[in-house]
Amino acid sequence: MRKYNSKFLVTILILCIVLIGCTGQSQKSGMTIEDLRKKYSDSIGYDLSEKIYTVNQTESINIKVNNNVIFEEYFESAHTPTPFIVYTDDKLESPLFVPFFESGEGGTIDIDPKEIIGESFLFQNKEYALSGSGTWGMYETLYLARYNDLKTGKKLDRPVVYIIDVKHGKEKLEAPVVTKRVTDDGNLRLDWKPVKGATGYWVIKQEKRLADSANGEFNLASRYHYSFIGTGTETNFISDKQSREFLNQKNYSADDLLDPQKASDVFVVEQINKAPVDYDIFVIAQNDRDKLSPPSNMIHASEFTGAMPYRIAFNTFMKDTDNRGFVLRDLKDIPTTVPVIMMDGSIRNFAIQYDLENDKFFFSENRNQNIYDLPIAIKNTPFTDTIKVYGASEDYEGIVEAKSKEVEGLSKTGVSTLVVDAEYKAKLKLDKSSVVNTVATVDYDYVAYSPLEEYIVTNMLAGNFNLDMAAFPEVKNKVVLSEAFRNVLENNPIIATIPGYYYSDSEKLLQISVSKTEFKKQKDLAEKVDQIIKSVIKEGMSDEEKSKAINDYLTEHTEYDYDALTALKNHEAVEQNPASTGAQISQAENDFMKYDESFKAMGVLMKGKGVCAGYADAYRILTGYAGLEVLTVRGDVPGGRHAWNLVYLDGKWLVVDVTWNDSDHNPNKYLHISQEDPTYVGDHFISADSISARDNYVFKK
């Protein structure tokens, strides 16, 4: 809603996790899981068998093959002596080992954990094994891929994957499920729920060293290098000065090329052109008997280093300010942004926060001129400095106030993190008549990237909350189910609430806990969307006209919820303060949750109030209903993290930032502009996840 007074517009971003996949559509009633898997077969790349190999820590898997069978090479550039490879991930990107078998001998292939090359890390001069030592190691779920027919030896058109369920005994610790965010001061924060029986948690860096050897065979002698990042008994981790050095992906950037000495240094130039260090981080729980849990969900460096500031890009800053930097001769030259080198080596502009309570204006007798000292903080970084203006005029207050308003336009910031964690129970004891095992028919436009996600989202939208999971053996891995739920909730804003959910592996049942009140809100939201579409979309409109009509509806009918932002900022400040008590944190969280709907399309469409996540989700829902191809993307603006949309018009992805379009000073500045537009390039920095979503989008039409 536009008003004729200055605004300090801010934005809230609900993380968008993006994977290559399909944009879901309504399905035929009673679609089977088998049909659903066929739908996603091309994007997944393999067939998942219902057969599960259950083993203890030292037990091998014995598989019979025909005598004298010779296996064809499956990989064009890599020969494996056996038709099997064991992977640690369901994307088959991280092989653990290749079971040895002499082709032509026949008999039995032993998939034996004794063949696993040991991997470990050091902590306080003690070595902890992650894999090897004659066991399956820390892993709870592994993936056995078969590439050949065991009778004929011929390679399969598609590999068949079997789940290996590794039992860890009575002392088993559950894998933590970790959420991430970059804090307001530019540090990485990880959060997870307590693991029963755990006495501490370790944050581990896993640097990838996996490569093919010269003869084309898999070289697993050194898959990863592990580094210890942090530890503690608390269920969170915040990077500090020491751990930030471990998280940095590049020590040099394009900023160094502006330094004449470094620009002529061959080593520096080589490092600048070198790809960033490829690594993941994960969390493991441990108890006082050194028992380790399986690893948490892996978090790749690209998911956070692009949002973590490393240092001020002083060479770039000096060039941009004609070598003035922070020492000026004119108040009008006071900068509003400063270039900062990020931990992935990129350079981004960050907004400046002026400290007007501690600025000083005085006359220097030695220099015989006025001097103005203006302390500054670079927003969303740990960096501070002081701007010094020589010969400043006495009307400095008006000039600095105008600069402050200029910064406000760049400072639409804020982050809200979605926490999703499955609770596993021995028994759910559900009424069997309420349990469904097919894909539901829905009228909603929805997004899913796997058979599991589509099964969950369609049934949630249809009001089916007790699901038979027998056809989804992959959910034995708690991390897999939690990630699927996270994707469903983040990519389908029509779902009005974040439910609790419970899974029983013995019964193969999933219970999604949604109250009748919350489900009614979802139905009411859908009806509201239908009303809006009928009122703003006219027959004969082009896609561009539909997009503009929806953008204009939202800017005219929505008011930014500043109280929600205040509650969020207070919650984060209390949570990050080491001196905060449990009661203070709980109170701040309760105060924040009062504004939960402002972070969703619900607040924008039903109450006319919201923050940027609500704006972006509302636009996405409405345009989806109108038949447009749309993405919600995340990234950064000079003032912090932000969410906006991309809409596909006339064969191109164009930018729509409804939150920033809702402005009295420059309305619709970000409506249907090119991603190469200097205005957009200069103040919007799209995340790696969102780039992947854009480049791998599967169109509905």
ROKOLPA-733288 format. One record per residue (C-alpha): x, y, z. Coordinates in steps of 0.5 Angstrom, whole numbers, padded with zeros to 4 digits, always signed. Example, Ala and Ser with C-alpha at 12.3 -4.5 7.8 and 13.67 -1.06 7.14 Angstrom:
2
+0025-0009+0016;+0027-0002+0014;
This chain:
701
+0000+0000+0000;+0003+0006-0002;+0004+0012+0003;+0006+0019+0002;+0011+0019+0007;+0018+0016+0008;+0019+0009+0009;+0024+0004+0012;+0022-0002+0008;+0025-0008+0010;+0024-0015+0008;+0024-0022+0011;+0026-0028+0007;+0024-0035+0008;+0030-0040+0005;+0028-0043-0002;+0032-0049-0003;+0032-0051-0010;+0033-0058-0013;+0033-0060-0021;+0026-0063-0022;+0019-0062-0024;+0014-0057-0023;+0008-0061-0020;+0001-0061-0024;-0006-0064-0022;-0006-0071-0022;-0011-0076-0024;-0015-0079-0018;-0011-0085-0015;-0005-0084-0019;+0000-0090-0016;+0007-0089-0013;+0009-0093-0019;+0007-0088-0024;+0009-0083-0020;+0016-0085-0020;+0016-0086-0027;+0014-0079-0028;+0020-0077-0024;+0025-0082-0027;+0029-0078-0032;+0030-0073-0027;+0032-0078-0021;+0036-0082-0026;+0035-0089-0023;+0030-0094-0021;+0029-0095-0013;+0028-0102-0011;+0024-0104-0005;+0029-0109-0003;+0033-0106+0003;+0039-0109+0006;+0039-0109+0013;+0046-0110+0016;+0050-0109+0023;+0056-0105+0023;+0061-0111+0021;+0056-0115+0017;+0057-0116+0009;+0052-0116+0004;+0053-0123-0001;+0050-0122-0007;+0050-0128-0012;+0052-0127-0020;+0052-0132-0025;+0059-0136-0026;+0063-0134-0031;+0059-0127-0032;+0063-0121-0035;+0061-0114-0033;+0060-0109-0039;+0063-0102-0037;+0058-0098-0035;+0062-0091-0035;+0065-0089-0041;+0071-0086-0037;+0071-0091-0031;+0072-0098-0031;+0069-0102-0025;+0071-0109-0023;+0064-0110-0020;+0057-0108-0022;+0056-0105-0015;+0058-0098-0012;+0056-0096-0005;+0054-0089-0004;+0053-0084+0002;+0048-0080-0002;+0041-0081-0005;+0044-0077-0011;+0049-0082-0012;+0055-0076-0012;+0059-0079-0007;+0062-0086-0007;+0064-0089-0001;+0067-0095-0004;+0067-0100-0010;+0066-0107-0008;+0072-0112-0011;+0070-0117-0016;+0074-0121-0021;+0070-0121-0027;+0069-0127-0030;+0070-0131-0024;+0062-0132-0022;+0060-0134-0015;+0058-0129-0010;+0060-0121-0009;+0062-0119-0002;+0060-0112-0001;+0064-0112+0005;+0065-0106+0010;+0073-0108+0011;+0074-0105+0004;+0072-0098+0006;+0078-0094+0006;+0078-0091+0013;+0077-0083+0014;+0077-0080+0021;+0079-0073+0024;+0083-0071+0030;+0080-0067+0036;+0084-0066+0042;+0089-0070+0039;+0085-0076+0039;+0083-0079+0033;+0075-0081+0031;+0073-0085+0025;+0068-0083+0021;+0068-0089+0016;+0073-0096+0015;+0076-0100+0021;+0072-0106+0019;+0065-0102+0020;+0060-0098+0016;+0062-0092+0020;+0058-0087+0022;+0053-0088+0017;+0046-0090+0018;+0043-0090+0011;+0047-0092+0005;+0046-0093-0003;+0048-0099-0007;+0047-0098-0014;+0047-0104-0019;+0049-0102-0026;+0049-0109-0029;+0045-0115-0030;+0047-0120-0026;+0046-0126-0030;+0048-0123-0037;+0053-0118-0035;+0050-0113-0040;+0050-0106-0037;+0043-0103-0035;+0039-0097-0038;+0039-0094-0031;+0042-0097-0025;+0038-0100-0020;+0039-0097-0013;+0038-0101-0006;+0038-0098+0001;+0043-0101+0006;+0040-0100+0013;+0046-0100+0018;+0044-0102+0025;+0048-0098+0031;+0045-0102+0037;+0042-0100+0043;+0047-0093+0044;+0044-0091+0037;+0044-0083+0037;+0039-0080+0031;+0042-0075+0026;+0041-0068+0027;+0037-0064+0022;+0041-0057+0021;+0038-0051+0019;+0043-0045+0017;+0042-0038+0016;+0047-0032+0016;+0046-0027+0022;+0046-0020+0022;+0053-0019+0023;+0055-0024+0017;+0056-0030+0021;+0054-0037+0020;+0049-0040+0025;+0047-0047+0025;+0041-0050+0029;+0038-0056+0031;+0034-0060+0036;+0037-0064+0042;+0039-0071+0040;+0037-0076+0045;+0043-0079+0049;+0048-0074+0046;+0052-0070+0051;+0055-0066+0045;+0056-0064+0038;+0061-0063+0033;+0061-0059+0027;+0065-0062+0021;+0068-0059+0015;+0068-0064+0009;+0073-0062+0003;+0072-0066-0003;+0078-0069-0006;+0075-0074-0010;+0077-0075-0017;+0078-0080-0023;+0085-0083-0023;+0089-0082-0030;+0087-0089-0032;+0079-0087-0031;+0078-0092-0025;+0075-0089-0019;+0080-0086-0014;+0077-0087-0007;+0084-0087-0003;+0083-0080-0001;+0075-0078-0002;+0075-0072+0003;+0079-0068+0008;+0076-0067+0015;+0077-0061+0019;+0074-0060+0026;+0070-0053+0026;+0067-0052+0033;+0064-0056+0038;+0059-0055+0044;+0053-0058+0048;+0048-0053+0046;+0044-0054+0040;+0047-0048+0035;+0053-0046+0032;+0055-0039+0031;+0062-0038+0027;+0067-0034+0030;+0074-0031+0028;+0078-0037+0028;+0072-0042+0025;+0071-0036+0019;+0078-0038+0017;+0076-0045+0016;+0070-0043+0012;+0073-0038+0007;+0073-0041+0000;+0078-0036-0003;+0084-0032+0000;+0084-0027-0006;+0079-0024-0011;+0078-0019-0016;+0080-0013-0011;+0087-0016-0011;+0088-0014-0018;+0087-0007-0017;+0093-0007-0013;+0099-0006-0017;+0104-0011-0013;+0099-0016-0013;+0096-0016-0020;+0103-0017-0022;+0104-0023-0017;+0103-0030-0021;+0101-0033-0015;+0096-0028-0013;+0093-0028-0021;+0093-0036-0021;+0089-0036-0014;+0084-0031-0017;+0083-0035-0023;+0082-0042-0019;+0075-0045-0017;+0073-0044-0010;+0074-0049-0005;+0069-0055-0006;+0067-0057+0001;+0061-0059+0006;+0059-0058+0013;+0055-0062+0017;+0054-0064+0025;+0054-0070+0029;+0052-0072+0036;+0056-0075+0041;+0056-0078+0048;+0060-0079+0053;+0063-0086+0051;+0065-0083+0044;+0059-0086+0040;+0058-0082+0034;+0051-0080+0031;+0050-0081+0023;+0052-0074+0020;+0046-0069+0019;+0044-0066+0012;+0050-0064+0008;+0050-0056+0007;+0055-0054+0001;+0059-0048+0002;+0055-0045-0004;+0049-0044+0001;+0052-0039+0005;+0059-0037+0003;+0056-0032-0002;+0052-0028+0004;+0058-0028+0009;+0063-0022+0009;+0070-0023+0009;+0073-0016+0009;+0072-0009+0006;+0074-0009-0002;+0079-0003+0000;+0082-0003-0007;+0075-0003-0011;+0072+0002-0006;+0078+0007-0007;+0077+0006-0015;+0070+0008-0014;+0071+0014-0010;+0076+0017-0014;+0081+0015-0008;+0078+0019-0003;+0075+0013+0001;+0073+0015+0008;+0077+0021+0008;+0073+0027+0004;+0073+0034+0002;+0065+0035+0001;+0059+0032+0005;+0056+0031-0001;+0061+0025-0002;+0059+0021+0004;+0058+0014+0001;+0052+0010+0002;+0055+0003+0000;+0061+0000+0001;+0064-0006-0003;+0066-0012+0001;+0069-0019-0001;+0065-0025+0000;+0068-0031+0003;+0066-0034-0004;+0071-0029-0007;+0065-0025-0010;+0065-0017-0009;+0058-0014-0007;+0056-0007-0004;+0053-0007+0003;+0049-0001+0006;+0052+0004+0011;+0049+0005+0018;+0051+0012+0020;+0052+0013+0028;+0048+0020+0029;+0049+0019+0036;+0056+0019+0036;+0058+0024+0030;+0062+0030+0032;+0063+0037+0028;+0068+0041+0031;+0073+0047+0029;+0080+0045+0028;+0085+0051+0030;+0091+0047+0027;+0088+0046+0020;+0083+0052+0021;+0077+0049+0018;+0071+0045+0020;+0072+0037+0021;+0066+0032+0021;+0067+0025+0024;+0062+0020+0023;+0062+0013+0026;+0059+0008+0021;+0058+0001+0021;+0057-0003+0015;+0050-0007+0015;+0050-0014+0016;+0058-0015+0017;+0062-0014+0023;+0066-0008+0020;+0066-0001+0023;+0070+0005+0021;+0069+0013+0021;+0068+0018+0015;+0072+0024+0016;+0070+0030+0012;+0075+0036+0012;+0072+0043+0011;+0065+0041+0012;+0059+0046+0012;+0055+0047+0018;+0049+0045+0015;+0052+0038+0016;+0045+0035+0019;+0041+0036+0013;+0046+0033+0008;+0047+0027+0013;+0039+0026+0014;+0038+0026+0006;+0044+0021+0006;+0040+0017+0011;+0034+0017+0007;+0038+0014+0001;+0040+0009+0005;+0033+0007+0008;+0031+0005+0001;+0037+0000+0000;+0036-0003+0007;+0030-0008+0006;+0033-0013+0010;+0031-0019+0015;+0031-0027+0015;+0026-0032+0018;+0029-0039+0018;+0024-0045+0017;+0026-0051+0022;+0023-0057+0020;+0025-0064+0024;+0021-0070+0023;+0020-0074+0030;+0020-0082+0029;+0016-0086+0034;+0015-0093+0035;+0008-0094+0034;+0003-0089+0031;-0004-0093+0032;-0008-0089+0027;-0014-0091+0024;-0013-0095+0018;-0019-0093+0015;-0016-0086+0015;-0009-0088+0011;-0008-0086+0004;-0003-0089-0001;-0004-0086-0007;-0003-0079-0010;-0009-0074-0009;-0013-0070-0014;-0012-0062-0012;-0014-0056-0016;-0008-0052-0013;-0002-0050-0017;+0004-0054-0013;+0011-0055-0014;+0015-0062-0012;+0022-0064-0014;+0021-0072-0013;+0016-0077-0012;+0016-0077-0004;+0015-0069-0005;+0009-0070-0009;+0006-0075-0005;+0006-0071+0001;+0004-0064-0002;-0002-0067-0006;-0004-0070+0000;-0003-0064+0005;-0007-0060+0000;-0013-0065-0001;-0013-0066+0007;-0010-0073+0007;-0006-0073+0013;-0005-0080+0015;+0000-0083+0009;+0002-0090+0008;+0010-0090+0007;+0011-0097+0005;+0013-0095-0002;+0018-0090+0000;+0024-0094+0004;+0028-0088+0003;+0025-0084+0009;+0028-0089+0014;+0033-0084+0013;+0031-0078+0018;+0035-0073+0014;+0031-0075+0007;+0024-0074+0010;+0026-0068+0014;+0029-0065+0007;+0023-0067+0003;+0018-0063+0008;+0022-0057+0008;+0022-0057+0001;+0015-0058+0001;+0013-0052+0005;+0018-0047+0002;+0016-0048-0005;+0008-0049-0004;+0006-0042+0000;-0001-0044-0001;+0000-0049+0005;-0002-0044+0011;+0001-0047+0016;+0008-0051+0018;+0005-0058+0021;+0008-0062+0026;+0009-0069+0023;+0011-0076+0026;+0014-0083+0023;+0013-0090+0025;+0018-0094+0021;+0015-0101+0024;+0008-0099+0021;+0011-0095+0015;+0006-0089+0017;+0007-0082+0017;+0002-0077+0021;+0002-0070+0019;-0001-0066+0025;-0005-0060+0022;-0011-0058+0026;-0018-0057+0023;-0017-0049+0024;-0011-0049+0020;-0013-0053+0014;-0019-0048+0014;-0015-0042+0014;-0011-0046+0008;-0018-0047+0004;-0020-0040+0006;-0014-0037+0003;-0015-0041-0004;-0022-0038-0004;-0019-0031-0003;-0014-0033-0009;-0020-0035-0013;-0023-0028-0012;-0017-0024-0013;-0016-0027-0020;-0023-0026-0022;-0023-0019-0020;-0016-0017-0023;-0015-0022-0029;-0019-0020-0035;-0020-0024-0042;-0015-0023-0047;-0010-0021-0042;-0003-0022-0044;+0002-0025-0039;+0005-0019-0038;-0001-0015-0037;-0003-0021-0032;+0003-0020-0028;+0003-0013-0028;-0004-0013-0026;-0002-0018-0020;+0004-0013-0018;-0001-0007-0018;-0006-0011-0014;-0001-0013-0008;+0002-0006-0008;-0005-0002-0007;-0007-0007-0002;-0001-0009+0002;+0002-0005+0008;+0009-0007+0010;+0009-0010+0017;+0014-0006+0021;+0012-0009+0028;+0013-0016+0025;+0020-0014+0023;+0021-0011+0030;+0019-0017+0033;+0024-0021+0029;+0030-0017+0030;+0029-0017+0037;+0028-0025+0037;+0035-0025+0033;+0038-0020+0038;+0036-0024+0044;+0038-0031+0041;+0045-0029+0039;+0046-0026+0046;+0050-0031+0050;+0048-0027+0056;+0040-0029+0055;+0037-0034+0059;+0032-0039+0057;+0026-0035+0059;+0028-0029+0055;+0029-0033+0049;+0022-0037+0049;+0019-0030+0051;+0022-0027+0045;+0020-0033+0040;+0013-0032+0043;+0013-0025+0041;+0016-0026+0034;+0011-0032+0033;+0005-0027+0034;+0007-0025+0027;+0008-0031+0024;+0003-0030+0018;+0006-0024+0016;+0012-0028+0013;+0007-0032+0009;+0002-0030+0003;-0003-0031+0009;-0002-0024+0012;-0001-0021+0005;-0007-0024+0002;-0012-0024+0008;-0010-0019+0012;-0007-0014+0008;+0000-0014+0012;+0006-0017+0011;+0014-0017+0010;+0018-0019+0003;+0017-0027+0004;+0009-0025+0004;+0010-0021-0002;+0014-0026-0006;+0009-0032-0004;+0003-0028-0005;+0005-0026-0012;+0008-0033-0014;+0001-0036-0012;-0003-0031-0016;+0001-0031-0022;+0001-0039-0022;-0006-0039-0021;-0006-0034-0027;-0002-0039-0031;+0004-0036-0031;+0011-0039-0030;+0014-0036-0024;+0020-0037-0019;+0021-0034-0012;+0028-0033-0011;+0033-0031-0006;+0039-0027-0005;+0042-0020-0002;+0041-0013-0003;+0046-0008+0000;+0042-0008+0006;+0042-0015+0007;+0038-0022+0005;+0032-0021+0001;+0027-0025-0003;+0023-0023-0010;+0021-0026-0016;+0023-0028-0023;+0017-0029-0028;+0018-0032-0035;+0015-0027-0041;+0017-0027-0048;+0022-0033-0047;+0026-0029-0042;+0026-0029-0034;+0025-0022-0032;+0025-0019-0025;+0019-0017-0021;+0020-0015-0014;+0014-0013-0011;+0016-0011-0004;+0021-0005-0007;+0015-0004-0013;+0011-0002-0007;+0014+0005-0006;+0012+0012-0007;+0018+0015-0009;+0020+0010-0015;+0014+0005-0016;+0014-0001-0020;+0022+0001-0021;+0023-0007-0021;+0017-0009-0025;+0019-0014-0031;+0026-0011-0032;+0032-0015-0035;+0037-0019-0030;+0042-0015-0034;+0039-0009-0032;+0045-0004-0029;+0039-0002-0024;+0038-0010-0022;+0045-0012-0022;+0048-0006-0018;+0043-0008-0012;+0040-0015-0013;+0045-0021-0012;+0042-0028-0013;+0044-0034-0009;+0047-0040-0012;+0041-0044-0010;+0036-0039-0014;+0041-0039-0020;+0040-0047-0020;+0032-0046-0020;+0032-0041-0026;+0037-0045-0030;+0034-0052-0029;+0026-0050-0029;+0022-0055-0032;+0016-0051-0035;+0009-0053-0034;+0007-0051-0041;
